């Protein structure tokens, strides 16, 4: 499969149901699993990619079977390409950025949506999307860029998370210390 154009994610409160939902999603469309694993607080996260129609079909199939186990879900058509690298933690921050931005969410699915919104809103380098592990089930998105771009991107990402009622915090730091960026490479 070529690089997916869309991403879908479902976050579940049950690990056992997670396997069942993952199976249903894989059978519902030509999708590629990007992340499927247990996450902190005993949850299960499934992130998949593919063409928007297949991703929508897979997410609908998962939601139909999940019942009350759904914590959060998202479908992002035409996802920003930086989201894929940041999910895989292969992106690097800018060498000497003018600013650093961070978004923190109560769910993994909403942080993926926020990262996409941030990347589309301004010319930032989204270099890390940390989903749930060692975060108590939260999501974290890190980015660098100019101060105006980081400010606009963090604002857009926070708005996406706030629309779900899941925003923990948002931060923009001007002229960040180099050691700060090294913490999450």
N, C-alpha and C positions, 0 to 999 in steps of 0.2 A: 504494500500500500504506500502511496506517495505521502508526503507530509500532509496530515489532516488539515482541513480548512476550518473545522469546527470542533469545539470541545463540549462535552457534557459531563456532569459530575453528580453523583448521589452520595450523600453522607447518611449513614444509618446508625441506629442505636443498638443494633444486634449484629454480632459477628456471624452467627449461623445464618441469619436471613441474608447477610451480605453475600455469601456464596450463592445462595439461591437467586438473588437479584442479578448478580454478575452473570450467571448462566443464562437467565432470561434475556438480559441485555445483549449478550453475544449472539444469541439465536435470533434476535429481532432485527438486526441490521449488520451491514458490512462495516464494522467498527474495529478499532484497534485499542486494546487496553493500554493506557499510559501509566496508570497507577491503580492497583487493587490490593489493599492491605488493611490489616488491623491498624488502628491509630489509638492514641491515648484516650483514656476514659472509657475503654472497652467499646469503641465505635469501629465501623468499617467504612472505608472510603473507596469509591470506584470513580476513576476519571478515564474517559475514553475519547478517542478522536476519530474523525471521518468526515464524510460529506454531511452537510446539514440535515438532509432528509433521513439518512441512516442514524445519525446521532439523535435526532428527535424521536425516531421510532424506538431506539434502544432505551432512551430515558422514559418514554411513555410506558414501555413494557416493564421497566423496573419499578416505576411508580405504581403501576396497576397491581403489582404483587407485594409491594412493601408494606402497605397498610400504615399502622401507627409507628412503624420503625423509622420512618423518614424524619431526619433532622433538618436537612436542607438539600436543595438540588438546583442545578443551573444548566442551561444550554446557551452557549455563546457561538452564534454563527460568525463566520469570518473573523476568527480570533486573531489578535495581533501576534505576529511571528515570535516576538520576544517571550511570550508566555511559555512556549514549548521549551526553550532553552532554560528559562528560569525554573520551570518545574523539574527539569532534569538536573538542576544545580550545576550546569556547565557554563553558564554565563559568568563574566567577570565584571566587577564594577569599573567605572572609569578610573584612570590613574590618579588624577588630581581634580576631582569634581568640585564644582562651585557649591553644590548642595547635595544633601542626602535626605531621602524621604523614607518613612516607614508607615505601614498600615497594619493594624492588628484587629483581628476579627474573632468572634466566638465560633466560627465554623470554617472548615477547609473549603467547602464549595463556594462560600461567599468571597473568600480571599482570591480565588481564581478569577471570579467575575470582576473583582476590584482591580486586580493586576491588569486585566484586559482594558478596563475603563481608563486606568491611569496611563497605560501605554498609548492608547488612542487619543487621549486628551492633550498630550504634550510630548515633546522630544526628550523623553527620559530613557535611561537604560534600566529596564527592570531586570535585575540580575539574580534575584533570589525569591522564590516562592516556597516558603517552608510551611508544610501542611501537617499540623497536629502532633507529630512525634516530638516528644520532650517539650511540648508546649501546653500540656493539659487539654489537648483537643482543639486548641486555637489555630488560627492561620496567621502567617506573617508574610508581608511583601516588602522587599527592600529595593530601592531605586536610587540612581544618581543622575545628575544633570545640572543645568543652570538653576539658579534660585527661582526665577519665574516659572520655569518648566516643572521643577519639583513641586512647587506650591500648587500649580494648576493640576498636576497629575495626582497629588495626594488629595486635593479637594474632590476631584472626580471619582477617585477610588473610594474615598470615605462616603461620598453620596450614594454610591452603589451599595455599600455595606449598610449604611443607615436605612436605606429603603427596605431592608430585611430585618431591621431592628437588632443587628448583630455587631455593631461597631464597639470595639474596646477602646481604641485610641488611634491617633494619627500624629505624626511628628515630621517636621521639616527642620533640618539643621544646616545653617549656612557654614561654609568652609569647614567641613568635618575633618577631624584628625585622621591621618592615614591609618592609624592603629584601629580606629573604629570600624573601618571597612574590612580590615583583615579578620575581624571576629567571625564574619559569616561568609567567608570564601570557601 
